[in-house]
Amino acid sequence: MTLEAVPSPLPPATAAAVTELARAAAHSDGVNPLSERTLLHLDGEHPDDVHVLAYEGDPGTIEVTGLQSARNLVGYAALSPDGSAELVVAPDFRRQGFGTALLRMLLDHGGSRTRVWAHGRLPGSDELARRLGLEVSRELYFLRRTRASLPDPVWPDGIAVRTFVPGQDDAAWLEVNAAAFADHPEQGSWTAEDLTERLQQPWFDPNGFFLAVDSATDALAGFHWTKVEDGVGEVYVVGVSPSHQGSGLGKALTLQGLHHLQDDRDLDSIVLYVDGTNTAARALYKSLGFATAALDVQYAPA
């Protein structure tokens, strides 16, 4: 076994090997081991990220291009500047010490601020965390809804709805997103670069990015950004400005996006992620037919 901690960005060949490793693990486990953020940051310029690579034996040979092939890569871990971390081991190489070694390396780099996600809370996750003195600090529910009737959205007085215009609405959206998710450790910290990365993805569709605007002031009051990938719709993110919370705008925006995904895009399955502490949102989603499909947990040093 060889472990290697490397800075961002990864060489293209190595990034491709990590992506394939994650795809193989997702196929085996039924849940994606790495978040969208981690996959987007593999070969991007994010100098504060740390990538940890685990090889069976020595690292892959150097190709004629000068880039590492990483063809014997069997494990990967990522650590972001805020201490959030993830790891994945190839299915055929589990229970051989790779996960423990990767997690130890993450803790060596991140120290007490390290927060490690286990997507799907697969068998062995709790055992590994407990062995290294970690305990559950956060839960993230993965919910799924199948096709069923939906009520129409009921909009608060003075609200107009339109779709997002890239280049025009970026700054206003970032401001409301930060305010709506001020207590959310990932979503509320999005930068202009984070937004631009998503707007450039093949799945981005402005027709599925809904904005609620205050008709009197033309200020952004809330939004529902939907996503469609591999035939599955997603409630990507719903946010409401603090000044409009409690008005029913969140439910109306949610329904607007659900109708778009189910009726306009003709999708039978819609998914979303919601923080375990967000009891109001979880109750709303349950009332709209969502049920728990999986649970992600985050571990932190005890």
C-alpha positions as MATLAB code, in Angstrom:
seq = 'MTLEAVPSPLPPATAAAVTELARAAAHSDGVNPLSERTLLHLDGEHPDDVHVLAYEGDPGTIEVTGLQSARNLVGYAALSPDGSAELVVAPDFRRQGFGTALLRMLLDHGGSRTRVWAHGRLPGSDELARRLGLEVSRELYFLRRTRASLPDPVWPDGIAVRTFVPGQDDAAWLEVNAAAFADHPEQGSWTAEDLTERLQQPWFDPNGFFLAVDSATDALAGFHWTKVEDGVGEVYVVGVSPSHQGSGLGKALTLQGLHHLQDDRDLDSIVLYVDGTNTAARALYKSLGFATAALDVQYAPA';
ca = [
       0.000    0.000    0.000;
       1.178    3.501   -0.866;
      -0.539    6.705    0.266;
       0.132   10.074   -1.296;
      -1.274   13.465   -0.258;
      -1.218   15.866   -3.200;
      -2.372   19.458   -3.731;
      -5.046   20.626   -6.154;
      -5.475   20.236   -9.080;
      -5.017   16.561   -9.838;
      -3.479   15.673  -13.212;
      -6.200   14.812  -15.755;
      -5.321   11.104  -15.821;
      -5.493   10.883  -12.028;
      -8.748   12.850  -11.880;
     -10.223   10.471  -14.452;
      -9.091    7.474  -12.374;
     -10.751    8.913   -9.241;
     -13.972    9.542  -11.176;
     -13.982    5.952  -12.428;
     -13.264    4.664   -8.911;
     -16.254    6.633   -7.577;
     -18.453    5.349  -10.409;
     -17.520    1.718   -9.655;
     -18.235    2.200   -5.954;
     -21.592    3.840   -6.695;
     -22.563    0.935   -8.956;
     -21.664   -1.562   -6.227;
     -23.146    0.306   -3.253;
     -26.138    2.050   -4.809;
     -25.013    5.438   -3.467;
     -22.482    7.978   -4.704;
     -19.421    8.011   -2.422;
     -18.286   11.508   -3.412;
     -20.268   14.733   -3.473;
     -20.746   16.983   -6.465;
     -18.341   19.498   -4.943;
     -15.556   16.938   -4.601;
     -15.959   15.689   -8.169;
     -15.972   19.253   -9.530;
     -12.788   20.048   -7.611;
     -10.744   17.077   -8.820;
      -9.016   18.881  -11.676;
      -9.915   22.497  -10.907;
      -7.793   25.244   -9.406;
      -8.656   24.953   -5.715;
      -5.273   25.333   -3.975;
      -6.620   24.839   -0.428;
      -8.043   21.373   -1.171;
      -6.092   18.240   -0.222;
      -6.348   15.009   -2.229;
      -5.166   11.703   -0.767;
      -4.518    8.819   -3.146;
      -4.192    5.166   -2.093;
      -2.474    2.691   -4.386;
      -2.107   -1.069   -4.344;
       1.651   -1.272   -4.242;
       3.469    1.641   -5.854;
       1.777    4.557   -7.631;
       0.960    4.226  -11.310;
       3.759    4.627  -13.798;
       4.516    7.926  -15.477;
       3.102    8.181  -18.972;
       4.993    9.724  -21.883;
       2.925   12.861  -21.310;
       4.515   13.194  -17.880;
       1.212   12.538  -16.105;
       0.663    9.722  -13.653;
      -1.593    6.961  -14.979;
      -2.893    5.960  -11.512;
      -4.115    2.692  -12.996;
      -3.597    0.900   -9.669;
      -5.473    3.525   -7.669;
      -7.763    1.757   -5.176;
      -8.718    4.536   -2.767;
      -9.212    8.275   -2.602;
      -9.978   10.897    0.039;
     -10.640   14.631   -0.147;
     -10.318   17.365    2.477;
     -11.794   20.826    1.883;
     -10.616   24.029    3.600;
     -13.541   23.981    6.056;
     -12.598   20.495    7.272;
     -15.316   18.614    5.375;
     -13.965   15.322    4.037;
     -14.945   12.222    2.052;
     -13.292    8.957    1.134;
     -13.901    5.934   -1.071;
     -12.233    2.541   -1.445;
     -12.717    0.254   -4.427;
     -15.186   -2.532   -3.524;
     -12.640   -5.325   -4.076;
     -10.102   -3.701   -1.733;
     -12.226   -3.083    1.357;
     -11.468   -4.607    4.757;
      -7.750   -4.495    3.875;
      -6.760   -1.357    5.771;
      -7.106    1.176    2.955;
     -10.065    2.984    4.539;
      -8.322    3.224    7.905;
      -5.155    4.544    6.285;
      -7.052    7.159    4.274;
      -9.031    8.296    7.305;
      -5.875    8.581    9.414;
      -4.306   10.734    6.704;
      -7.380   12.995    6.639;
      -7.205   13.407   10.418;
      -3.470   14.119   10.249;
      -4.127   16.961    7.821;
      -7.422   18.275    9.187;
      -6.997   17.683   12.912;
      -9.923   18.374   15.240;
     -11.843   20.323   12.577;
     -12.155   17.258   10.310;
     -15.750   16.284    9.477;
     -15.976   13.066    7.424;
     -19.061   12.168    5.391;
     -20.274    8.591    4.998;
     -22.782    8.593    2.162;
     -25.482    5.997    2.675;
     -23.981    5.002    6.032;
     -22.806    1.721    4.548;
     -21.906   -1.282    6.725;
     -18.516   -0.680    8.269;
     -18.763    3.123    8.372;
     -19.673    3.286   12.058;
     -17.048    0.675   12.925;
     -14.294    2.579   11.119;
     -15.320    5.892   12.677;
     -15.493    4.408   16.167;
     -12.053    2.807   15.769;
     -10.521    6.239   15.184;
     -12.473    8.068   17.867;
     -15.125    9.711   15.698;
     -18.831   10.060   16.406;
     -21.869   11.171   14.402;
     -22.160   14.970   14.349;
     -24.673   15.521   11.547;
     -27.278   13.692    9.460;
     -28.330   14.402    5.880;
     -31.457   12.683    4.569;
     -31.703   11.574    0.947;
     -35.401   11.581   -0.009;
     -37.184   10.246   -3.080;
     -40.632   10.839   -4.557;
     -42.340    8.878   -7.339;
     -44.896   10.315   -9.731;
     -48.155   11.350   -8.022;
     -50.622   14.237   -8.130;
     -49.458   17.627   -6.870;
     -51.354   20.699   -5.673;
     -50.766   23.954   -7.526;
     -48.488   26.516   -5.870;
     -50.194   29.327   -3.959;
     -48.076   32.473   -4.133;
     -47.962   35.161   -1.439;
     -49.291   38.558   -2.502;
     -46.836   40.687   -4.454;
     -44.679   37.824   -5.738;
     -43.845   37.332   -9.415;
     -42.064   34.247  -10.762;
     -39.538   34.051  -13.577;
     -36.465   32.000  -14.469;
     -32.811   32.698  -13.761;
     -30.796   34.705  -16.306;
     -27.053   33.853  -16.159;
     -24.909   36.966  -15.941;
     -27.839   39.087  -14.807;
     -29.019   37.349  -11.632;
     -25.743   35.901  -10.311;
     -24.967   38.523   -7.657;
     -28.542   38.764   -6.369;
     -28.814   34.990   -6.145;
     -25.535   34.681   -4.232;
     -26.706   37.322   -1.751;
     -30.047   35.618   -1.053;
     -28.452   32.171   -0.980;
     -25.968   33.338    1.663;
     -28.734   34.909    3.758;
     -31.095   31.948    3.435;
     -28.389   29.459    4.405;
     -26.422   31.548    6.884;
     -26.330   28.599    9.295;
     -25.609   25.978    6.634;
     -21.893   25.047    6.513;
     -21.749   24.259    2.781;
     -24.563   25.934    0.858;
     -24.326   29.322    2.556;
     -20.650   29.747    1.705;
     -20.991   29.528   -2.076;
     -18.821   31.990   -4.015;
     -19.165   33.388   -7.520;
     -16.708   30.713   -8.648;
     -18.868   27.966   -7.120;
     -21.917   29.288   -8.960;
     -20.072   29.613  -12.257;
     -18.837   26.004  -12.020;
     -22.434   24.773  -11.764;
     -23.732   27.050  -14.518;
     -21.146   25.504  -16.845;
     -22.189   21.900  -16.180;
     -23.940   19.929  -18.952;
     -27.021   19.439  -16.768;
     -27.620   23.156  -16.157;
     -30.948   24.386  -17.545;
     -32.068   27.964  -16.796;
     -35.653   26.930  -17.546;
     -35.587   24.855  -14.364;
     -34.120   27.604  -12.159;
     -37.056   29.581  -10.725;
     -36.834   32.974   -9.030;
     -39.526   34.562   -6.852;
     -39.312   38.351   -7.117;
     -40.931   41.012   -4.934;
     -43.056   42.943   -7.443;
     -42.834   46.185   -5.449;
     -39.043   46.306   -5.124;
     -37.870   43.861   -7.828;
     -35.739   42.248   -5.107;
     -35.149   38.507   -5.137;
     -37.322   36.877   -2.465;
     -36.501   33.212   -3.028;
     -35.612   30.538   -5.540;
     -35.916   26.883   -6.520;
     -33.073   25.499   -8.599;
     -33.898   22.098  -10.097;
     -31.496   19.626  -11.672;
     -31.965   16.749  -14.099;
     -29.215   14.192  -14.581;
     -29.339   10.577  -15.791;
     -33.122   10.724  -16.028;
     -33.648   11.697  -12.388;
     -34.959   15.079  -11.264;
     -33.609   16.781   -8.180;
     -34.755   19.547   -5.905;
     -31.235   20.936   -6.105;
     -31.697   23.841   -3.715;
     -34.657   25.863   -2.428;
     -34.000   29.091   -0.549;
     -36.096   31.961    0.801;
     -34.849   35.383    1.873;
     -35.166   35.861    5.658;
     -37.562   38.765    5.049;
     -40.005   36.415    3.264;
     -39.698   33.328    5.441;
     -42.929   32.166    7.062;
     -45.062   33.490    4.192;
     -45.585   30.161    2.421;
     -43.135   31.119   -0.315;
     -40.921   28.078    0.311;
     -43.787   25.650   -0.277;
     -44.923   27.526   -3.405;
     -41.398   27.474   -4.841;
     -41.044   23.783   -4.031;
     -44.267   22.987   -5.873;
     -43.240   25.130   -8.835;
     -40.099   23.068   -9.274;
     -41.832   19.748   -8.694;
     -44.425   20.521  -11.368;
     -41.605   21.438  -13.759;
     -39.754   18.176  -13.114;
     -42.801   15.908  -13.170;
     -44.984   17.603  -15.788;
     -42.679   19.617  -18.065;
     -39.712   17.216  -17.953;
     -41.939   14.098  -17.622;
     -39.845   12.525  -14.872;
     -41.107    9.675  -12.687;
     -38.525   10.054   -9.902;
     -37.494   13.176   -7.983;
     -34.885   13.263   -5.218;
     -33.468   15.758   -2.753;
     -31.160   16.124    0.240;
     -32.265   17.772    3.478;
     -30.379   18.357    6.720;
     -31.591   16.294    9.646;
     -32.020   19.405   11.790;
     -34.326   21.090    9.253;
     -37.519   19.649   10.695;
     -39.817   22.144    8.939;
     -38.465   21.249    5.491;
     -38.575   17.524    6.263;
     -42.243   17.839    7.284;
     -43.042   19.737    4.084;
     -41.327   17.167    1.881;
     -43.101   14.320    3.664;
     -46.447   16.033    3.025;
     -45.547   16.184   -0.675;
     -44.877   12.462   -0.921;
     -41.137   12.209   -0.296;
     -39.786    9.260    1.698;
     -36.320    8.494    3.042;
     -34.221    6.531    0.562;
     -30.844    6.771    2.322;
     -29.081    8.544    5.159;
     -25.725   10.290    4.978;
     -23.895   10.897    8.246;
     -20.961   13.107    9.128;
     -18.425   12.008   11.727;
     -16.280   14.316   13.850;
     -13.632   13.753   16.538;
     -15.325   13.003   19.844;
];
